[in-house]
């Protein structure tokens, strides 16, 4: 969104929301001690593992790992986007979003376009099912193995060959013409004439996540007609880089899929659904975008790209790899599945069957593995020159990023391929042509160590204790995973003592530290506040001792390679003699 909602507003909103009432309005919760429990709505289970904590204003499933605050729940369960979730919660609490909070949508205009497209969806569908004009289209679809049931499920239709079919069928007058052009259905020929955009094509209606029709994809019946696929143009309600074909049929179900399979075309999605593989989507005549990936991760923890086994499929895989690379290391997982030569999902699933196809999905290659394998094909890794070439190719892929969580798994994969130790590879990747990347380290974003984790958990369980921590800045510089997160939490709680865990979690949404805090969901404890305060004091003392030891080791290590300055000698002596 172009306007950023103030953090203070989100904090206030989450403080007012009763997450038990919010979630309890969607399905039944049962009281269990201080928490509420239910069978998880995001995966199938018989024993309840979904817990809602009113104290923390947070939910967590111990079965599938789904978790979040009130905003997260509306996004995951009700399939809202972030702004929709904020508006819904604000309305429920009698609050008004700050002025400028997102672009104001012209609802009347959008509604009018939806209504036009809905009428055309029904018309094209009936033409396919009943009209003599669609005889060859029906024959083609039968030859492709599509059943009547699947045609109805996806509302597949047929656009007759005439140039003015829609104008005649719907009696479109001059006043209405502009709306039909905006909907992407008519093309302006000259000042007084229009013609149908889609003619003599099988039509695939495209719906958004809420089920509204937003456009079409049209396929020719013969190989000599061009283009093979014609998609609706960009319109006020249709933006190809933000939508995915088939997503609506997945997200309107309550159960969260374990993965989403991204294929190349409409027919692939339909053929897979007909075979019982219902978690597949396709881009809409455009290359994969960052927004597509963000959308996919909203609905599933794993995204598997499936590409045809031809040169075009290989090119599409390479493009998707570049888009997906910045997402490596986030809380989700990206995998790649390349089909055999001359196969696509439609043909291959018919050959090997549903069970075998799903096994291949489960064994698809992780992004890091696929990246290294894709660039190492041109390298003879038995020779030093080939190994150097591989490192250079990987370096070129990584030179635009300094994100340690992206670089680490790729570095491990290169090490596995070349048998070169990571420490050696680190040095090779330290400097790019721009000379901006730091030396490799994963300390900051790795899972917090037990000591740091304990300290954070105590603060999350007893936020008031943050007020008793003095000199928090002394923790800066400690080389332990999770320290940056600990400092952030301390700063927020010292500034806002009543802040809930739900608000702290919201702070870190879509940041590098989201995964870390997700692993630190506060559990119930038998400690009193006084006991927890003593535990926290002891943990902080141990952390400062770790910092002292690290400082000593750093200075001693430096002294082995170069003389220490007088200031450094004094500091080292002070560290060694201090208790």
Secondary structure, DSSP 8 states (H G I E B T S, - for coil): --S---HHHHHHHHHH--HHHHHHTTS--EEETTEEEE--TTS--SS--EEEETTTTEEEETTT--EE-HHHHHHHHS---HHHHHHHHHHHTT----TT-S----HHHHHHHHHHHHHHHHHHHHHHHH-GGGHHHHHHHHHTT--HHHHHHTT-EEE-S-SSHHHHHHT--HHHHHHHHHTTSEEEEETTEEEES--SEEEEEEE-TTS-EEEEEEE-SSTTSS-SEEE---BTTB-GGG--BTHHHHHTSSS--S-EEEESSHHHHHHHHHTT---EEE-SSS---HHHHHHHHHH-SEEEEEEEESHHHHHHHHHHHHHHHTTTTSSSEEEEEEEEET--HHHHHHHHHHHHHHHHHHT-EEHHHHHHHHHHTTS-TTSHHHHHHHHHHHHHHHTT---HHHHHHHHHHHHHHH---HHHHHHHTS--TT--------TTTS---HHHHHHHHHHHH-GGGGGG---GGGGTT--STTHHHHHHHHHHHHH-TT--HHHHHHHTTTSTTHHHHHTT--------HHHHHHHHHHHHHHHHHHHHHHHHHHHHHHHTTS---HHHHHHHHHHHH--
